[in-house]
Amino acid sequence: MPILNRLGSGSALPIITLLLIGFVVSVVAVLSESISFAGSDNLTVPLLSALILDVMLKSSLAQQITVVGWIAFSFLLAYIAHRLKALTLGGTAGAMLLGSIVFSIGGIFWVIPMATFFVLSSILSKIGKLKRTILKGMVDKGSQRDILQVYANGGVSLIMAVLFHFTGNDLFYLMFLGSLAAATADTWGTEIGIFSRNEPRHILTFDKVPAGTSGGVTALGTSGFFMGAGILTLSGIFPVSGSILQLFIIVAISGIIGALIDSIVGASLQAQYKCPHCQKTTEKLLHCGSYKTTLIAGIRWIDNDVVNFICTGSGALFVLLFCKLFI
């Protein structure tokens, strides 16, 4: 019996199908290997390769060709972002892998919200780049997203796509939208807020804080929460059956809550350090060139990427909560 001779249909798979499967699985395996570290490839490569293999085996020939197209599109999108310096090299590889899997599972209805988040947020980040130079000594990362930032903002989306693939439950699509709405609200709040003429206020104490301080909010930045969550939700809510208005409110509010939780966690738990040379508060482990900073507040392992993951996870979980309560 030839290899893969009787998978499901009782007949040999066509050679074109085998070639497409081999190509797609190899691409995902290479990308998984390229972004893995400290031996994690022993887990990521087989799991993600098995996932994309399952996607391909459950697809028709036309769908398999479409999967190849989505992988090519994710490569193009990530490459353009890298050329525009919106992604680091590691972030580019991570975005290619994330897009390849999510786009292949969900198709166009999952592509549009992810592309909306990534493209519009990257544009805002580039617009705010000059303004952000004054905050360079305070924040840990700039407008280029590295691989940790890519998965802090998109990791929950990947998890929702995998759950949707195995269950077909539209709730996971709504949770996917909620996670992206939270990421978009947070990003837009930050990028728009830096243009505020008023000093930020600490979200817990309401004291005035320097621009760029974790947990610092402005009225202008808060308006970015609503605009970001609303626009992202509009980009993906229409394919879902049910009351569009009700679902829009659930997803958008969940995204705004996720962004607010981001600010609260950033203000209370995110690690803050002091530079021994200039005495400034910063998120960086090294400051003023090579001076090792001292932890003065927060929890050491809770950095900006952890806070962003909490943000997107909260957006997804609040969609789940509201759907259970009101639908």
Buried (B, 14 or more C-beta within 10 A) or exposed (E): EEEEEEEEEEEBBEEEBBEBBEBBBEBBBBBBBBBBEEEEBEEBBEEBBEBBBBBBBEBEEEEBEBBBEBBEBBBEBBBBBBEEEBBBEBBBBBBBBBBBBBBBBBBEBBBBBBBBBBBBBBEBBBBBBEEBEEBEBBBBBBBBBBBBBBBBBBBBBBBBBBBBBEEEEBBBBBBBBBBBBBBBBBBBBBBBBBEBEEEBBBBEEEEEBEBBBBBBBBEBBBBBBBBBBBBBBBBBBEEBEEEEEEBBBBBBBBBBBBBBBBBBBBBBBBBBBBBEEEEBBBBBBEBBEEBEBEEEBBEEEBBBBBBBBBBBBBBBBBBBBBBEEEE
